[in-house]
Amino acid sequence: MKIFDEEDTVFTPGTDETLANVRRAQSERASEAPGLTIFLPVNNEEPNLVPLHVKLDEALSTIGRTSEIIYVDDGSTDDSLKVLRHLASRDSRVRVIALRRNYGKMAAMVAAIDAARGSTLVALDADLQNDPADIERLLAKLDEGYDVVSGWRVDRQDKEWSRKLPSRLANRLISWVSGVHLHDYGCCLKAYRREVLQDVNFYGEMHRFIPIYAAHQAGARVAELPVRHHPRIAGVSKFGKLSRTFEVILDLITIKYMEDYRTKPMHLFGYVGFYMFAAAGAMLLVALVSWLASAGMVASVSVVSLFVLLGFGVQSILLGLLSETLMRTYYESQRKPTYHVRERIGFDEEATRATTNATERVGARV
């Protein structure tokens, strides 16, 4: 049965919802935890939110499970938050987390995962390119015994050279390095069992690698399912920059390091050190031979310079990995969140007050 009234989809962003409406909607929320949590990171998606919520309502009406919908406003500069307040005042399933600034997609997803109450979690984008009608199929696949079901945009509606081709190459590389073979790591539409996410810590822009974390750290069974994909009709894409390709490679190096050498980093650093010493000895031998022969000195110097630069490059990567380890220790030892909340809508007031106080204490220490 549909809950959201489509007659309420006309919304004027300049009009704030009254506090009474929001509190009335809060009082209608069920006290028991829902079976399903839908969560969506939002960044400047004002024109897409109401049509998306209508589609979500239609999809959830056919599933037959108790549910909640968590929208995380990741520092939007348009009227997205006002639209979300409007939705929260009219649909008792809606809960809204407004972050203090733009922390990135992964931090927004972590905020939603932290707040989720459902035993099953489904993530999707708020740009109307993912189809909420596919949620039911993801859940059916999950019920076959899988722990993570990832969407595969077979007929992806994006530009070939700037989006689809780099994505295909990246997916093959990620599958080869991680051992978790998926065709479409970048698809946000995924379903998870709560238990495979609750003990995993996420940082940076690692959202596309969640199936790898779940498989390696929690032993999750991962499946892939073809899903529909629609062209963007409003708003501006936040992806597609060439720099993101290099960021994916660097993130993949981090994941490989954390999985293989997290508890034995000296095995990696030690072997690299031995190889560098061996290379240095070889270069010393070449330099001595060239000096004795009084020939090829320029070539020898060039070779030595090449290896010196190579050494600096390797050192940079290793220092980056060391920094990643220190950063995770910094956050996890003090239980610091990777985001700060400005406002929560649709949450229990006492829990919200406790969370806000904790966040303020964290913010004071940062």
C-alpha positions as CSV (number, residue, x, y, z in Angstrom):
1,M,0.0,0.0,0.0
2,K,1.3,3.4,-1.0
3,I,1.9,5.8,1.9
4,F,3.1,9.0,0.2
5,D,0.3,11.1,-1.2
6,E,1.2,12.1,-4.8
7,E,-1.0,15.2,-4.4
8,D,1.7,16.5,-2.0
9,T,4.4,16.4,-4.6
10,V,4.0,20.0,-5.6
11,F,6.5,21.9,-3.5
12,T,7.7,25.5,-3.3
13,P,11.4,25.5,-2.0
14,G,11.0,28.9,-0.5
15,T,8.4,27.6,2.0
16,D,9.7,25.9,5.1
17,E,7.6,23.2,6.7
18,T,6.2,23.9,10.1
19,L,7.7,22.3,13.2
20,A,4.3,21.0,14.1
21,N,4.1,19.0,10.8
22,V,7.5,17.5,11.3
23,R,6.7,16.5,14.9
24,R,3.4,15.0,13.9
25,A,5.1,12.9,11.3
26,Q,7.7,11.8,13.9
27,S,5.0,10.7,16.3
28,E,3.5,8.5,13.5
29,R,6.8,6.6,13.1
30,A,6.7,3.0,14.4
31,S,8.6,2.5,17.6
32,E,9.9,-1.0,16.4
33,A,12.8,-1.2,14.0
34,P,11.8,-1.6,10.4
35,G,12.9,-4.6,8.4
36,L,14.3,-2.6,5.5
37,T,16.3,0.6,5.3
38,I,16.6,2.6,2.1
39,F,19.4,5.2,2.2
40,L,20.4,7.9,-0.3
41,P,23.2,10.4,-0.2
42,V,22.0,13.7,-1.5
43,N,24.1,16.6,-2.9
44,N,22.3,19.3,-4.9
45,E,19.5,17.1,-6.2
46,E,16.6,19.5,-5.4
47,P,14.6,18.9,-8.7
48,N,14.9,15.1,-8.5
49,L,13.9,14.5,-4.9
50,V,10.1,14.6,-5.0
51,P,9.8,12.5,-8.2
52,L,12.3,10.1,-6.8
53,H,10.3,9.7,-3.6
54,V,7.1,9.1,-5.5
55,K,8.9,6.2,-7.3
56,L,10.3,4.9,-4.0
57,D,6.8,4.9,-2.5
58,E,5.5,2.9,-5.4
59,A,8.3,0.4,-5.2
60,L,8.0,-0.1,-1.5
61,S,4.2,-0.6,-1.7
62,T,4.8,-3.8,-3.6
63,I,7.6,-5.2,-1.4
64,G,5.4,-5.8,1.7
65,R,8.1,-5.0,4.3
66,T,8.2,-2.4,7.0
67,S,10.7,0.2,5.9
68,E,12.4,3.5,6.6
69,I,14.0,5.9,4.1
70,I,17.1,7.8,5.2
71,Y,18.2,10.8,3.1
72,V,21.6,12.3,3.9
73,D,22.1,15.8,2.8
74,D,25.8,16.1,2.1
75,G,26.2,19.9,2.3
76,S,23.8,20.8,-0.5
77,T,24.0,24.4,-1.6
78,D,20.5,24.4,-3.3
79,D,17.1,23.8,-1.6
80,S,17.5,20.0,-1.3
81,L,17.3,20.2,2.5
82,K,14.0,22.1,2.4
83,V,12.6,19.5,0.0
84,L,13.7,16.8,2.4
85,R,12.0,18.5,5.3
86,H,8.9,18.6,3.3
87,L,9.1,14.9,2.6
88,A,9.8,14.1,6.3
89,S,6.7,16.1,7.3
90,R,4.4,14.1,5.0
91,D,5.9,10.6,5.1
92,S,6.4,8.9,8.5
93,R,9.1,6.6,7.0
94,V,11.4,9.4,6.1
95,R,14.4,10.4,8.3
96,V,16.9,13.1,7.3
97,I,20.5,13.7,8.3
98,A,21.9,17.0,7.3
99,L,25.7,17.1,7.4
100,R,27.5,20.4,8.2
101,R,29.4,20.5,4.9
102,N,30.1,18.4,1.9
103,Y,32.1,15.4,3.2
104,G,31.8,13.2,0.2
105,K,29.6,10.3,-0.8
106,M,31.3,7.7,1.4
107,A,30.9,9.8,4.6
108,A,27.2,10.4,3.7
109,M,26.7,6.7,3.3
110,V,28.5,6.0,6.6
111,A,26.2,8.5,8.4
112,A,23.2,6.6,7.0
113,I,24.6,3.2,7.9
114,D,25.2,4.4,11.4
115,A,21.6,5.5,11.8
116,A,19.9,2.6,10.0
117,R,17.7,0.4,12.0
118,G,16.7,-2.2,9.3
119,S,18.2,-5.7,9.1
120,T,18.6,-5.2,5.3
121,L,20.0,-2.0,3.8
122,V,19.6,-0.8,0.3
123,A,21.6,2.1,-1.1
124,L,20.8,4.1,-4.3
125,D,21.6,7.4,-5.8
126,A,19.3,10.4,-5.6
127,D,19.7,11.5,-9.2
128,L,16.8,9.4,-10.6
129,Q,19.2,7.3,-12.7
130,N,18.8,4.2,-10.5
131,D,15.3,2.7,-10.7
132,P,13.6,2.0,-7.3
133,A,11.6,-0.7,-9.0
134,D,14.7,-2.9,-9.0
135,I,14.9,-2.9,-5.2
136,E,12.4,-5.9,-5.0
137,R,14.6,-7.9,-7.4
138,L,17.7,-7.2,-5.3
139,L,16.0,-8.3,-2.1
140,A,14.8,-11.5,-3.8
141,K,18.4,-12.3,-4.8
142,L,19.5,-11.5,-1.3
143,D,17.0,-14.0,0.0
144,E,18.8,-16.7,-2.1
145,G,21.5,-16.7,0.6
146,Y,23.8,-13.8,-0.5
147,D,25.0,-11.1,1.8
148,V,25.6,-8.4,-0.8
149,V,23.8,-7.9,-4.1
150,S,25.3,-5.3,-6.4
151,G,23.5,-3.7,-9.3
152,W,25.0,-4.0,-12.8
153,R,24.0,-1.2,-15.2
154,V,24.0,-3.3,-18.4
155,D,22.5,-0.5,-20.5
156,R,24.3,2.4,-18.8
157,Q,22.9,5.8,-19.9
158,D,26.2,7.8,-19.7
159,K,28.8,9.1,-22.1
160,E,31.0,6.4,-23.7
161,W,34.4,7.9,-23.6
162,S,34.3,10.0,-20.4
163,R,32.3,7.6,-18.3
164,K,31.6,4.1,-19.6
165,L,35.0,3.2,-21.1
166,P,37.1,4.3,-18.0
167,S,34.5,2.5,-15.9
168,R,34.9,-0.8,-17.8
169,L,38.7,-0.6,-17.5
170,A,38.5,0.2,-13.8
171,N,36.0,-2.6,-13.1
172,R,38.3,-5.1,-14.7
173,L,41.3,-3.9,-12.8
174,I,39.4,-3.9,-9.5
175,S,38.1,-7.4,-10.0
176,W,41.6,-8.7,-10.9
177,V,43.3,-7.1,-7.9
178,S,40.6,-7.8,-5.3
179,G,39.4,-11.3,-6.5
180,V,35.8,-10.1,-6.1
181,H,34.6,-10.2,-9.7
182,L,31.9,-7.6,-10.6
183,H,31.0,-5.8,-13.8
184,D,30.0,-2.5,-12.2
185,Y,31.6,-1.4,-9.0
186,G,30.4,2.1,-9.5
187,C,26.7,1.3,-9.4
188,C,25.3,2.7,-6.1
189,L,22.2,0.5,-6.2
190,K,23.2,-2.3,-3.8
191,A,21.5,-4.4,-1.1
192,Y,23.3,-5.5,2.1
193,R,22.7,-7.6,5.1
194,R,23.4,-5.4,8.2
195,E,25.8,-7.8,9.8
196,V,28.3,-7.6,7.0
197,L,28.6,-3.8,7.4
198,Q,28.4,-3.2,11.1
199,D,32.0,-4.1,11.9
200,V,33.6,-2.6,8.8
201,N,35.1,1.0,8.9
202,F,35.0,3.1,5.7
203,Y,37.1,6.1,4.8
204,G,37.7,8.5,2.0
205,E,35.9,7.7,-1.2
206,M,35.7,3.9,-0.8
207,H,32.0,3.5,-1.5
208,R,32.6,1.6,-4.7
209,F,34.7,-0.9,-2.8
210,I,32.1,-1.9,-0.2
211,P,31.6,-5.4,-1.7
212,I,35.3,-6.0,-1.4
213,Y,35.4,-4.9,2.3
214,A,32.3,-7.1,3.0
215,A,33.8,-10.1,1.2
216,H,37.3,-9.9,2.7
217,Q,36.6,-8.7,6.2
218,A,33.2,-10.3,6.9
219,G,33.3,-13.2,4.5
220,A,30.2,-12.0,2.7
221,R,28.8,-13.8,-0.3
222,V,28.5,-11.3,-3.1
223,A,26.2,-11.5,-6.2
224,E,25.5,-9.2,-9.1
225,L,22.2,-8.5,-10.8
226,P,21.4,-6.5,-14.0
227,V,19.5,-3.4,-13.2
228,R,17.9,-0.5,-15.2
229,H,19.7,2.8,-15.6
230,H,18.1,6.0,-16.8
231,P,19.6,9.2,-18.2
232,R,20.0,12.1,-15.9
233,I,17.1,14.6,-16.6
234,A,17.9,17.2,-14.0
235,G,20.8,18.4,-11.9
236,V,24.6,18.0,-12.6
237,S,26.7,14.9,-12.4
238,K,29.3,14.9,-9.6
239,F,31.5,12.3,-11.4
240,G,33.2,11.9,-14.7
241,K,36.5,13.7,-14.0
242,L,39.6,12.1,-15.2
243,S,41.3,12.6,-11.8
244,R,38.8,10.1,-10.3
245,T,40.4,7.4,-12.4
246,F,43.7,8.0,-10.7
247,E,41.9,8.2,-7.3
248,V,40.4,4.8,-7.9
249,I,43.9,3.3,-8.6
250,L,45.3,4.9,-5.4
251,D,42.3,3.6,-3.4
252,L,42.8,0.2,-4.8
253,I,46.4,0.2,-3.7
254,T,45.2,1.1,-0.2
255,I,42.7,-1.7,-0.1
256,K,45.3,-4.3,-1.3
257,Y,47.7,-3.1,1.3
258,M,45.2,-3.1,4.1
259,E,44.0,-6.6,3.2
260,D,47.4,-8.2,2.7
261,Y,49.7,-6.3,5.0
262,R,47.6,-4.6,7.6
263,T,48.8,-6.8,10.4
264,K,52.3,-7.4,9.0
265,P,53.5,-4.1,7.3
266,M,57.2,-5.0,7.8
267,H,56.8,-7.8,5.3
268,L,56.0,-5.2,2.6
269,F,58.4,-2.4,3.8
270,G,61.2,-4.9,4.5
271,Y,61.1,-6.6,1.1
272,V,61.0,-3.2,-0.7
273,G,63.9,-2.1,1.5
274,F,66.0,-5.1,0.5
275,Y,65.2,-4.6,-3.2
276,M,66.2,-0.9,-2.9
277,F,69.5,-1.9,-1.2
278,A,70.1,-4.5,-4.0
279,A,69.4,-1.9,-6.7
280,A,71.7,0.6,-4.9
281,G,74.5,-2.0,-4.9
282,A,74.1,-2.7,-8.6
283,M,74.2,1.0,-9.4
284,L,77.3,1.4,-7.3
285,L,78.9,-1.5,-9.2
286,V,77.9,0.1,-12.6
287,A,79.3,3.5,-11.4
288,L,82.7,1.9,-10.4
289,V,83.0,0.0,-13.7
290,S,82.2,3.1,-15.7
291,W,84.7,5.1,-13.7
292,L,87.5,2.6,-14.1
293,A,86.8,2.4,-17.9
294,S,86.6,6.2,-18.2
295,A,83.6,5.7,-20.4
296,G,79.9,6.1,-20.3
297,M,79.9,8.2,-17.2
298,V,77.0,10.3,-18.4
299,A,74.9,7.2,-19.1
300,S,75.8,5.8,-15.7
301,V,74.7,9.0,-14.0
302,S,71.5,9.0,-15.9
303,V,70.8,5.4,-14.8
304,V,71.6,6.3,-11.2
305,S,69.3,9.3,-11.4
306,L,66.5,7.1,-12.8
307,F,66.7,4.7,-9.9
308,V,66.9,7.5,-7.4
309,L,63.7,8.9,-8.8
310,L,62.1,5.5,-8.8
311,G,63.1,5.1,-5.2
312,F,61.5,8.4,-4.3
313,G,58.3,7.3,-6.1
314,V,58.2,4.0,-4.2
315,Q,58.8,5.9,-1.0
316,S,55.9,8.2,-1.7
317,I,53.5,5.3,-2.2
318,L,54.7,3.5,1.0
319,L,54.5,6.7,3.0
320,G,50.9,7.1,1.7
321,L,50.1,3.6,3.0
322,L,51.7,4.4,6.3
323,S,49.7,7.5,6.5
324,E,46.5,5.6,5.8
325,T,47.3,3.2,8.7
326,L,48.0,6.1,11.1
327,M,44.8,7.9,10.0
328,R,42.7,4.8,10.7
329,T,44.3,4.4,14.1
330,Y,43.6,8.1,14.9
331,Y,39.9,7.8,14.1
332,E,39.2,4.3,15.5
333,S,41.2,4.6,18.8
334,Q,39.2,7.7,19.7
335,R,35.9,6.6,18.0
336,K,36.0,9.8,15.9
337,P,33.3,10.0,13.1
338,T,34.4,11.0,9.6
339,Y,31.4,13.4,9.4
340,H,29.6,16.0,11.6
341,V,25.8,16.4,11.7
342,R,24.1,19.8,11.5
343,E,20.5,18.5,11.9
344,R,18.5,15.3,12.2
345,I,14.8,15.1,11.1
346,G,12.6,12.2,11.9
347,F,14.8,10.7,14.7
348,D,13.9,10.1,18.3
349,E,14.5,13.4,20.1
350,E,16.5,11.9,23.0
351,A,18.7,9.9,20.7
352,T,19.2,12.9,18.4
353,R,20.2,15.0,21.4
354,A,22.7,12.4,22.6
355,T,24.2,12.1,19.1
356,T,24.4,15.9,18.6
357,N,26.2,16.3,22.0
358,A,28.6,13.5,21.0
359,T,29.3,15.1,17.7
360,E,29.8,18.6,19.3
361,R,32.3,17.0,21.7
362,V,34.1,15.4,18.7
363,G,34.0,18.7,16.8
364,A,35.5,20.6,19.8
365,R,38.5,18.2,19.8
366,V,39.2,18.3,16.1
